[in-house]
């Protein structure tokens, strides 16, 4: 009985170490995947915010162009730019 008990304890300890190492490897790979995903999401959000800011500045510059150089009223300038932005948004939406 002594040898079988020794062999059983040896298997339990060895199997426990193997399972712990496998668990740690799985958790580490999950952590790396989550970190990569978060980095990608942050890059995508930053890019989209910069694009939105550029569109806003472009729209304001177009409005001021209509007001100053073409002599249109502010109301008509905002209406024209809003229609342009709306049409571009619709085109982008339906191209997907």
PyMOL commands that set and color helices and strands:
alter all, ss='L'
color gray80, all
select helices_A, chain A and resi 2-68+74-95
alter helices_A, ss='H'
color red, helices_A
deselect
rebuild
show_as cartoon
